[in-house]
Amino acid sequence: MGQRLDAKKMVADFFEETAMLGISSGLPAYRLCWVLNKYFEIDFVCEPEMTNTFYRTEKEVFYFPVFQYELPNSTNRYILYKLKSNKVSLLPEISSFDYLWLIQTGFPEEDAKTIGNGLKKIPEVTISRYIEIDDLTNLKNLLV
């Protein structure tokens, strides 16, 4: 008999050495990525195979694009999630934010502080705030 998939362990493993920043911006995702890429000298790329798809009903489908940047020559990566699709939120517990920047590095809290300070200097970003992982009840929605 095969082993059962342990969802809690998958979530715990995925979010190990991770920090998150909530971002509010009126920009569409592709435009926000362009701004972030330019400011932080990174290269967020849309990853269609990582797009989160939710079916509320058979006819109601919501798509939440995911963008990723893997730092060269390391296992560090940044993932940017679009959190809203037609007024439906991927993470209802932080529905005031439009985007979530997930930071997976060796020093995620320090990197989040640096990125958060940078986000404050970008006029297109209305608000950015550190998000405690323990405050999110729908973490499984972020697994990619």
C-alpha positions in Angstrom: 0.0 0.0 0.0 1.4 3.5 -1.0 2.0 6.3 1.5 -0.6 9.0 2.0 0.3 12.5 1.1 0.8 14.5 4.3 -0.5 18.0 3.4 0.6 19.5 6.7 4.2 18.3 6.1 4.1 19.7 2.6 3.0 23.1 3.8 5.6 23.1 6.6 8.4 22.1 4.2 7.4 24.6 1.6 7.4 27.5 4.1 10.6 26.6 5.9 13.0 29.6 5.7 10.3 31.8 4.2 9.1 35.3 4.8 6.2 37.1 3.2 5.3 40.7 2.4 1.8 41.8 1.5 1.7 44.5 -1.2 -1.1 46.9 -2.2 -0.9 48.4 -5.6 -3.4 49.4 -8.3 -1.1 48.2 -11.0 -1.9 45.1 -13.1 0.5 42.2 -12.3 2.6 42.4 -15.4 3.2 46.1 -14.8 4.0 45.7 -11.1 6.5 43.0 -12.0 8.1 45.4 -14.5 8.4 48.0 -11.7 9.8 45.5 -9.2 12.3 44.1 -11.7 13.6 47.5 -12.5 13.8 48.7 -8.9 15.3 45.6 -7.4 17.3 44.5 -10.5 15.6 41.1 -10.6 13.6 39.3 -13.3 10.2 38.1 -12.1 8.8 35.9 -14.9 5.2 34.7 -15.2 5.1 31.0 -14.6 1.8 29.8 -16.3 2.2 26.2 -14.9 2.2 27.7 -11.4 -1.0 29.7 -11.8 -3.5 28.9 -9.0 -6.9 27.9 -10.4 -10.0 27.8 -8.2 -13.4 26.6 -9.2 -16.1 28.1 -7.0 -18.7 26.4 -9.2 -18.6 24.5 -12.5 -18.9 27.8 -14.3 -17.0 30.1 -11.9 -13.3 29.8 -12.4 -10.7 32.2 -10.9 -7.1 32.4 -12.0 -4.3 33.8 -9.8 -1.0 34.3 -11.7 2.3 33.5 -10.1 5.6 35.1 -10.9 9.0 33.7 -9.9 12.6 34.8 -9.8 15.4 32.3 -8.8 18.6 34.0 -7.7 21.5 32.8 -10.0 23.7 30.1 -8.5 21.7 29.6 -5.4 18.5 27.9 -4.1 17.1 31.2 -3.1 13.9 32.4 -4.9 11.2 35.0 -4.8 7.6 34.2 -5.7 5.0 36.9 -6.3 1.4 35.9 -6.1 -1.5 37.9 -7.5 -4.1 37.6 -4.6 -7.2 38.8 -6.3 -9.3 37.7 -9.3 -12.6 39.4 -10.0 -12.9 40.4 -6.3 -12.2 36.9 -5.1 -9.2 36.6 -2.8 -6.6 33.7 -2.9 -6.0 34.4 0.8 -9.2 35.8 2.4 -7.5 36.5 5.7 -5.4 39.2 4.0 -7.9 40.4 1.4 -6.8 44.0 1.8 -3.6 43.1 -0.2 -3.3 42.8 -3.9 -0.1 40.8 -4.0 2.1 38.6 -1.8 5.9 38.5 -2.2 7.2 35.2 -0.8 10.9 35.2 0.1 12.7 31.9 0.3 16.3 32.5 1.2 18.8 31.7 3.9 17.9 34.8 5.8 14.3 35.5 4.9 13.4 37.9 7.7 16.5 40.1 7.0 15.8 40.0 3.2 12.1 40.9 3.9 13.2 43.9 5.9 15.4 45.1 3.1 12.8 44.5 0.4 10.1 46.1 2.6 12.2 49.2 2.9 12.7 49.3 -0.9 9.0 48.9 -1.5 8.3 52.0 0.6 10.3 54.0 -2.0 8.2 52.8 -5.0 5.4 55.3 -5.7 3.2 52.6 -7.4 3.2 50.6 -4.1 0.5 51.9 -1.8 1.2 49.7 1.2 3.6 46.9 2.1 3.7 44.9 5.3 5.4 41.9 6.8 2.9 39.0 7.0 3.3 36.4 9.8 3.0 32.9 8.3 1.1 31.8 11.4 -1.6 34.4 10.6 -2.5 32.6 7.4 -5.1 29.8 7.5 -5.0 29.1 3.8 -1.3 28.5 3.2 -2.1 25.5 1.0 -3.3 27.9 -1.6 0.2 29.1 -2.1 1.9 25.7 -2.7 3.4 25.7 -6.2 
